Amino acid sequence: TRAGIDARGIRVEESAVVRVLGERGALEGVELADGRTIPLDSLFTMPGIAPRDAVARELGAATEDTPWGPFVAADPMGQTSVPGLLIAGNASSGSANVPVAMAAGTMAGAMANAGMVTEDVAIAVAAMPAGAVAR
């Protein structure tokens, strides 16, 4: 949190960096949008994350606030608040690196398949004549 950063004596500059200064790959400082130049040895950034979740939101999927902003909420299997709507990877978590996102996609795919098989079986059972037994 910002309080934690401040408590550690770390300076946060809110002005945008317009140019990184240095020679031969060595960082020397930054020039800020407000015109100031700040010498420094290291630089940390927080990139913005914009999940591509417009369809899920349009369908009414619930969201939850995270340290990376609001994301579509999902259970560990990828199920959202909309029945049958699964989501995975960076669309559901700002912290999902590539292997984690791939695993979430695999799980969501497996759950989608399980849902379709379950629906197919239910349709087949409903279509069976009363008292019929498959042989």
N, C-alpha and C positions, 0 to 999 in steps of 0.2 A: 504494500500500500504506500501511498504518498507519505503518510506519517512515518512509516518504517524507513523510507529513503531519507527523509529529513532527519530522523533520529540518528542515522549513521553519518550525518554530515556530508551527504552527497548532494551536490548542486544540480538542480534540474533547470534547464533552459527551455522556456516555452516558445521562444522565437524559432521559426523554421531555419534549418541549415540550407543556405543557398550554394555554398561551395566548400569543399573539403580542401585544406591546404597541406602541402607537403611535397617532397621531392623523392623520386626513385622508390615510391611505395611506402615511404616513412611518413606517418601522420604527424603533422606539426600543429594543426589547429583547424578552426572552422570560421567561415564568414556567415553571419546570421542575417536574416531578412531585415532586421531593424538597423543594420549597418555596422554592428559591432563585430570585431574579430577577437576570437578567444583562442589562446594557445592551449594545447592539451596533448596528453600522451595517449589517451584512450577515449573511445566514443562508444556509447551504447545506444541503440535505437529500439523502438517498439513499433514494428510495422503494423499497419492496420490489416484487419482480417475481414473480408466481406464474403461470407458463405453464399453459394448459389442455391438459395433455398426458397426462391420466390413461389414456386409451385406449391411447396409444402405449406407455406404461410397462406397462400390464396385458398388452399383447401381447409384452412382453419387449424392447422397444427399449433399446439401450444408452444410457447417459447420459455426459456429460462435465462436469467441473467447470469453471466459468467465473467471471469476476469478479462475476457476478450470481447465482451459485449453480449448481446442477446443471441442465443442459438436455439434452434428447434430442439425441444426436449424429447428424449428417447430413452427407452429402457436398455439394458445391456444387449438385448437381441436386436435393437434398432427400431422397435415399434414405437411410433409416435402416438399422440392422443387421438389421431384419426385412424379408426380400424382399417387394417390392410395397408396403411401407408408407412413404409419403412424408410429409414434414413441412416446414412453411415458417413464415416470419415470426417473431413473438415466441415461438412454441412451440419454436423451435430456437435462438434467440439473444436475449439480453437487450439487445443493442445495436441491434436492427433498428428503425429509425424507419419511418414509414408508407411512404415510397417504396421503401425496401429490402425491407420486408415484402411489399409488393405485387409487387415483382419476383420475390421468392422464391416467392410463391404462383403467379405465372405460370409460372415454371420447373417447379415441382412439378406443376402441372396439365398442362404439355406432356409431362413425363416419364410421368405417369399415362396420358395418351392414347397415347404411344408404346408403353408396356408392353401396353396393351390391343390395339393394332393388331398388335403382334408376336405376341401370343397367338392372336389371330384367324387370322393367316396360318399359324401353326404347326398349328392345328386343321384348317384347310382343306387344307394339304399332307398331313397325316396321313390325311385322309378320301379323298384322290384314289386311284383304282385304280392299281396298279403300272404304270408305263410311260405313263400318261395324260399328255397335253399339252393345255393350255388353248388353244382356238382362238378 
